[in-house]
Amino acid sequence: MARRFGATLTINTSKTTEKERLELAREHTNTGPDIVIDCTGVAQSFPECLHLVRYGGTVVEAGSFVDMGPVGINPNSDICTKNVSVIGVGGETATSYVPAMNLLARNLDRLPLTEIITHRMPLERAAEAVELAQKDGTMKVLMDPRLGA
């Protein structure tokens, strides 16, 4: 799916080690990625993002919406020495999503956005949808009020 959106390098994390992923990213970019966006929802991925990003690059942490516990990083070598900028995303209000939704709508003809939706469910099945969203193989669950239970 990432390739359909223009990614030029994809790596299966279940079949590679962190060291292998670092080597692949450096080989592909020469210096490491300019920006690494962590939207995994897994706290343990954050240190690897800091290792992946190039010197002077930016890491965006957009996936830690709940407290998943502490992870080990070295502020000196992982952030300061590399001059890495870290941006945390959280605490949005409902109106914060409007610009992003407009951006998505403007690009529907260019990007296969609807293919990200793997499941459509009625509002009456919201609890089931939340559980489904946590399972492997699920990308996005769309809650559609037009669907019946």
C-alpha positions in Angstrom: 0.0 0.0 0.0 2.9 2.4 0.8 4.2 2.0 -2.7 0.8 2.9 -4.2 1.2 6.2 -2.3 4.7 6.8 -3.7 7.1 5.2 -1.2 10.3 4.2 -2.9 11.5 1.9 -0.1 9.3 -0.4 2.0 10.7 -2.7 4.7 8.9 -5.6 6.4 9.7 -5.1 10.0 8.7 -8.6 10.9 11.5 -10.0 8.6 14.3 -7.6 9.4 16.3 -6.4 12.4 16.7 -2.8 13.3 20.3 -2.9 12.1 19.2 -4.2 8.7 16.5 -1.5 8.5 19.1 1.2 9.3 21.4 -0.1 6.6 18.6 -0.3 4.0 17.4 3.3 4.8 21.0 4.7 4.7 21.7 2.8 1.4 18.5 4.2 -0.1 19.0 7.8 1.0 22.8 8.0 1.5 22.3 9.9 4.8 19.1 8.6 6.3 15.6 10.0 5.9 15.0 13.7 6.3 11.7 13.0 8.2 10.6 9.9 10.0 7.0 9.8 11.1 6.1 7.3 13.7 2.4 6.4 13.6 2.7 2.8 14.8 1.1 3.3 18.2 3.9 1.2 19.6 6.2 3.1 22.0 9.2 0.8 21.3 9.4 2.1 17.7 10.3 5.7 18.8 14.0 5.0 19.6 14.4 3.3 16.2 12.9 6.4 14.5 15.6 8.5 16.2 18.2 6.1 14.9 16.8 6.1 11.4 16.6 9.9 10.8 19.6 11.8 9.3 21.6 14.3 11.2 19.6 17.5 11.4 16.4 15.6 10.5 13.0 15.5 12.1 11.1 12.8 13.9 7.3 13.2 14.2 5.7 11.1 16.9 2.1 10.8 15.9 1.1 7.4 17.2 1.3 7.5 21.0 -2.2 8.5 21.9 -2.2 6.4 25.1 0.6 5.8 27.7 2.5 2.7 26.5 5.2 3.1 29.1 8.7 4.4 28.9 11.3 3.5 26.3 15.0 3.9 26.4 16.6 6.7 24.5 19.8 8.6 25.0 19.0 12.3 24.7 22.6 13.2 23.9 23.4 10.7 21.1 19.9 10.2 19.8 18.8 13.8 19.7 21.3 16.5 20.7 24.5 15.3 18.9 22.5 14.5 15.8 20.6 17.9 16.0 17.3 16.1 15.6 14.0 17.9 15.9 11.2 16.0 17.6 7.6 16.9 17.1 4.9 15.3 19.1 1.3 15.3 17.8 -1.5 15.1 20.3 -4.2 17.0 22.1 -6.1 18.0 19.0 -9.6 19.4 19.0 -12.3 18.2 16.6 -11.8 21.3 14.5 -8.1 20.5 14.1 -9.0 17.7 11.6 -10.7 20.0 9.1 -7.6 21.1 7.2 -6.3 17.5 7.0 -9.7 16.2 5.8 -9.8 19.0 3.2 -6.3 18.0 2.0 -7.4 14.4 1.7 -10.5 15.3 -0.2 -8.5 17.4 -2.7 -6.2 14.5 -3.4 -8.8 11.7 -3.9 -8.1 11.6 -7.6 -4.4 11.4 -7.1 -4.0 9.0 -4.2 -5.7 5.7 -3.6 -7.1 6.9 -0.3 -10.2 4.7 -0.4 -8.1 1.6 -0.6 -6.9 2.2 3.0 -10.4 1.4 4.2 -10.5 -2.4 4.9 -13.8 -2.5 6.8 -17.1 -0.5 6.8 -19.4 -0.7 9.8 -22.6 0.9 11.0 -22.5 3.1 14.1 -24.4 0.5 16.1 -21.3 -1.7 15.9 -18.8 0.9 17.1 -17.5 -1.3 19.9 -16.8 -4.1 17.5 -15.2 -1.7 15.1 -12.8 -0.5 17.8 -11.7 -4.1 18.5 -11.4 -4.9 14.8 -9.2 -1.9 14.3 -6.6 -3.4 16.6 -6.2 -6.7 14.6 -3.6 -7.5 12.1 -4.8 -7.1 8.5 -7.0 -4.1 9.4 -5.9 -0.7 8.0 -8.8 1.6 8.6 -12.4 0.9 9.8 -14.9 3.4 8.4 -17.9 4.1 10.6 -20.8 4.7 8.1 -24.1 5.9 9.6 -25.8 5.0 6.4 -25.2 1.3 7.0 -27.8 -0.6 9.0 -26.8 -3.0 11.9 
